[in-house]
Amino acid sequence: MSPRPKVLILGAGFAGLGAATKLKTAPVDVVLVDKHDYHTFQPLIYQVATDLLAPQTVAHPMRTAVERQPNLKFVKASVSDIDLESKTVSFKDWEDQTYDYLVVALGTVVNFFGTTGAEENAFPIYTLNDAVRVKNHMLRLYEDSVKAGPDSSRMLDTVIVGGGPTGVEMAGAVAHLIKLSMGDDAPGQQATNARITLVEHADRLLTMFDESMSAYAKEELERIGVTVRLGEMVSEIGPESVTLATGEEIHATTTIWGAGLKTTEIVSKLSDDLQHGRVPVGPMLNLKTHPEVHVIGDQAWITDAKTQKVLPQLGSVAMQAGEQVGKNIDRITRKHKDPEPFHYRDKGSMATIGKGAAVAQLPPNIKLTGRPAFLLWGTVHLALLTGGGNRAAAATNWFITAMSKDRPSQVLIDPSEEE
Ligand SMILES: Cc1cc2nc3c(=O)[nH]c(=O)nc-3n(C[C@H](O)[C@H](O)[C@H](O)COP(=O)(O)OP(=O)(O)OC[C@H]3O[C@@H](n4cnc5c(N)ncnc54)[C@H](O)[C@@H]3O)c2cc1C
């Protein structure tokens, strides 16, 4: 009897997990690999950075996911190379693996666009570890500011770079953390006077949304104490400053970078024709030259089979593309049918701006702002969050913050600190 085909899935993000779950009944052996032993729910990591949620609330253990799928083995390992000709993947910390089908879904990493001092002095906000680093840094500054008392007026000044959803959500959450919670906890230490600045290169925030929603987001951020600087380029980041291209210097003890992502170098092993650093794939989400290799999620340059539009780097695109690949491998191996082309079902975009404020743009032309958008955002994100325990924890913490100025996860845990 010939062995079952081996499906090697690289990355347990939205795309990789989407593919794995659709292979449950396929007559294949699935090996899912990720450098972390958890799946990160990226849309909520800004809430970890700002003490709303505990890190484990947005991290779903891979072992729990695996035990529900008998044909799947999860391995925690870090991918280092892919050789398409020998159908082999190499790892930093595991032996080489061959495959019959390969699914590449390794996501993206931060892109500082060569900004001087950014790598050394800015905090990216793309991974769970990034979020915990921001959280601990801000909590340390806060404790220092309590010690300094009335002299602490500039100790919590924060700049957020990037006015897309990540920057806007982060700016709103930082304003609430510093001005509401920290200000309320230690009234003498000037947290309410902290300057929080959001810097965006474009002439409006949230450029993927309708202009009216960009205007609403700006107004709402300004209402809660964020200074919004549009049409400004950051040229340098120092330990306590952000310099704009105009030469103006903004004081900042914390600089958070939400301005860009790039794919990792490994994508160059998959294509000589990268589009904006992403791997172009065909309608079945695979490589023309190697149809057994699928590239999905943020690493892929996907043209929608129906609309012919290039799809954005979004969790919903990644998840649906992953599911399509899983279904297609299932169709080939179990149903003995041809694979089907990928068509993305756009369910809309949303972003929070602060407590009780959000924007939501839903097809065909529904635009919501304020509390209705916030409630919709909360419902959708609770439904998407992986794991019942995580959903309950998030709902509880959101309820606490809705009813009070408390931040339920405002604890500084750092094992490197001396007892
Ligand atoms: C802060 C933030 C907020 C966001 N908010 C939203 C939102 O509200 N709505 C939305 O639709 N999208 C949102 N996105 C975008 C969305 O999260 C991404 O589009 C989505 O995660 C892409 O899925 P992916 O599977 O391609 O990559 P990822 O989810 O990034 O998964 C990649 C996986 O690969 C693993 N990996 C990487 N390198 C290696 C390696 N060398 N070896 C082994 N494993 C590796 C990583 O650990 C990770 O688990 C947000 C993104 C960020 C950063």
The ligand as a Tripos MOL2 file, in Angstrom:
@<TRIPOS>MOLECULE
LIG
   53    58     1     0     0
SMALL
NO_CHARGES

@<TRIPOS>ATOM
      1 C1         -1.4880   44.4730   15.0750 C.3       1 LIG1
      2 C2         -2.2560   43.8590   13.9640 C.ar      1 LIG1
      3 C3         -3.6350   44.0060   13.9020 C.ar      1 LIG1
      4 C4         -4.3640   43.4440   12.8640 C.ar      1 LIG1
      5 N1         -5.7240   43.5780   12.8280 N.ar      1 LIG1
      6 C5         -6.4340   42.9830   11.8450 C.ar      1 LIG1
      7 C6         -7.8610   43.0650   11.8200 C.ar      1 LIG1
      8 O1         -8.4750   43.6930   12.6890 O.2       1 LIG1
      9 N2         -8.5140   42.4230   10.8210 N.ar      1 LIG1
     10 C7         -7.8630   41.7100    9.8520 C.ar      1 LIG1
     11 O2         -8.4980   41.1210    8.9640 O.2       1 LIG1
     12 N3         -6.5150   41.6390    9.8410 N.ar      1 LIG1
     13 C8         -5.8000   42.2470   10.8050 C.ar      1 LIG1
     14 N4         -4.4330   42.1630   10.8050 N.ar      1 LIG1
     15 C9         -3.7560   41.4680    9.7150 C.3       1 LIG1
     16 C10        -3.7630   39.9740    9.9770 C.3       1 LIG1
     17 O3         -3.3860   39.7070   11.3030 O.3       1 LIG1
     18 C11        -2.8180   39.3190    8.9880 C.3       1 LIG1
     19 O4         -3.2400   39.6300    7.6880 O.3       1 LIG1
     20 C12        -2.8440   37.7990    9.1870 C.3       1 LIG1
     21 O5         -2.3590   37.4700   10.4650 O.3       1 LIG1
     22 C13        -2.0140   37.1120    8.1120 C.3       1 LIG1
     23 O6         -2.1010   35.7410    8.3200 O.3       1 LIG1
     24 P1         -0.8990   34.8020    7.9520 P.3       1 LIG1
     25 O7         -1.3450   33.4160    8.3100 O.co2     1 LIG1
     26 O8         -0.4350   35.0750    6.5880 O.co2     1 LIG1
     27 O9          0.2980   35.2470    8.8920 O.3       1 LIG1
     28 P2          0.4010   35.2460   10.4660 P.3       1 LIG1
     29 O10        -0.9280   35.2560   11.1150 O.co2     1 LIG1
     30 O11         1.3740   36.2970   10.7900 O.co2     1 LIG1
     31 O12         1.0480   33.8180   10.7730 O.3       1 LIG1
     32 C14         2.3560   33.4830   10.3880 C.3       1 LIG1
     33 C15         2.8400   32.3910   11.3110 C.3       1 LIG1
     34 O13         4.1020   31.9590   10.8470 O.3       1 LIG1
     35 C16         4.9790   31.7610   11.9510 C.3       1 LIG1
     36 N5          6.3390   31.9220   11.4590 N.ar      1 LIG1
     37 C17         6.9060   33.0250   10.9240 C.ar      1 LIG1
     38 N6          8.1790   32.7870   10.5530 N.ar      1 LIG1
     39 C18         8.4300   31.4870   10.8660 C.ar      1 LIG1
     40 C19         9.5510   30.6330   10.7080 C.ar      1 LIG1
     41 N7         10.6840   31.0400   10.1470 N.pl3     1 LIG1
     42 N8          9.4460   29.3590   11.1350 N.ar      1 LIG1
     43 C20         8.2840   28.9050   11.6940 C.ar      1 LIG1
     44 N9          7.1980   29.6650   11.8560 N.ar      1 LIG1
     45 C21         7.2600   30.9360   11.4450 C.ar      1 LIG1
     46 C22         4.5510   32.8220   12.9520 C.3       1 LIG1
     47 O14         4.9240   32.4450   14.2550 O.3       1 LIG1
     48 C23         3.0440   32.8640   12.7470 C.3       1 LIG1
     49 O15         2.3710   32.0080   13.6320 O.3       1 LIG1
     50 C24        -3.6920   42.7200   11.8510 C.ar      1 LIG1
     51 C25        -2.3080   42.5820   11.9090 C.ar      1 LIG1
     52 C26        -1.5970   43.1300   12.9580 C.ar      1 LIG1
     53 C27        -0.1100   42.9530   12.9980 C.3       1 LIG1
@<TRIPOS>BOND
     1     1     2 1
     2     2     3 ar
     3     2    52 ar
     4     3     4 ar
     5     4     5 ar
     6     4    50 ar
     7     5     6 ar
     8     6     7 ar
     9     6    13 1
    10     7     8 2
    11     7     9 ar
    12     9    10 ar
    13    10    11 2
    14    10    12 ar
    15    12    13 ar
    16    13    14 ar
    17    14    15 1
    18    14    50 ar
    19    15    16 1
    20    16    17 1
    21    16    18 1
    22    18    19 1
    23    18    20 1
    24    20    21 1
    25    20    22 1
    26    22    23 1
    27    23    24 1
    28    24    25 2
    29    24    26 1
    30    24    27 1
    31    27    28 1
    32    28    29 2
    33    28    30 1
    34    28    31 1
    35    31    32 1
    36    32    33 1
    37    33    34 1
    38    33    48 1
    39    34    35 1
    40    35    36 1
    41    35    46 1
    42    36    37 ar
    43    36    45 ar
    44    37    38 ar
    45    38    39 ar
    46    39    40 ar
    47    39    45 ar
    48    40    41 1
    49    40    42 ar
    50    42    43 ar
    51    43    44 ar
    52    44    45 ar
    53    46    47 1
    54    46    48 1
    55    48    49 1
    56    50    51 ar
    57    51    52 ar
    58    52    53 1
@<TRIPOS>SUBSTRUCTURE
     1 LIG1         1 GROUP 0 **** ****
